[in-house]
């Protein structure tokens, strides 16, 4: 997309996505932010999570408004340009009810595997997005295996039954999912073994140790994908733990498991292991797989928290960042009683929608940072509230926030130039340099 160098867009609680005037120049000010001349990871993209309650929310809108919401999220020119999104394998925590792709007890050959339910909710949602982003990549993960594969037999809590025939069948379950979606005309590019393997909650879940994830990938899932030539990567994800040694190091330091692992996905407490992973395995791709989701109030203060998450994960070395719920109804309630934020809220009674603060946070990054952009190093007292990239067209993008309730003056050192930025209170800002 064509970008005007010198463009500056700001969002405040009162006014969103407003083009600012030119930056001022100065000669004798101490810079609070500067490019340090270093480069780091290549960027792969931004995205969100497809789920059933999101599609139910969208379905209450008139056709033209539903299109406007999808366009706002995926349009490659004016939208958030999401190009890397998540799809659940079976019920997520934002499904209408519990289900899996095969509840036929003892069906080790997966002859009863089906994605018919996905054709009603998830696949129409994905297809609308693909019209704007035909090259969009999808990654998929289960919140729980089929209950007959677990002990105890429950969609929440419990563990996978650790018997060879069950493990082999579960590996085949993943392969069938990729193949079934491909049969529906949708490519799944990545498989993440388990959503939040250390979460034991009343919604869909399953517990795994790091050693179990390593062994399942090494002995079952990797060989299964190789045997059937399944065209999807295997990722060690989505890890919600900062136990780097117990999970990431355990898996990646095993040469046979490492053969099959294309990357590591982190979310929630996993943010504590990202920097250590990037230090130890700089050539291993990483993804932030689900932004922390708030309490359904969609408050401005939480949007500032999400900005901090983006800054932390990106400067710690991830190659992609994925929001959770793109669209929900007011309050953001799940089937299991959890309330979460969303980028867009749809009122099913009034048949209207609103863009929430976190929509603008994501757009301040995703609208301007291209796939294959390279991260640029920053230093100075404002660097902990800023991120910079150089796009393939050599435009540079600086995203920064003013977390204070009053205006702040920031001097940016850009080569031989000193630019003065007057940041509005509690504002998010994107500059194209």
Buried (B, 14 or more C-beta within 10 A) or exposed (E): EEBEEEBBBBBBBEEBBEEBEEBEEBEEBEBBBBBEEEEBBBBBBBBBBBBBBBBBBBEBBEEEBBBBBBBBBBBBEEBBBBBBBBBBBBBBBBBBEBBBBBBBEEBBEBEEBBBEBBEEBBBEBBEBBBEBBEEBBBBBBBBBBBBBBBEEEBBBBBBBBEEEEBBBBBBBBBBBBBBBBBEEEBBBBBBBBBBBBBBEEEBBBBBBBBEBBBBBBBBBBBBBBEEBEBEBBBBBBBBBBBBBEBBBBBBBEBEEBBEBBBBBBBBBBBBBBBBBBBEEBEEBBBBBBBBBBBEBEBBBEBBBBBBBBBBBBBBBBBBBBBBBBBBBBBEBBBBBEBBBBBBBBBBEEEEEBEBBBBBBBBBBBBBBBBBEBBBBBBBBEBBEBBBBBBBEEEBBBBBBBBBEEEEBEBBBBBEEEBBBBBBBBBBBBBBBB
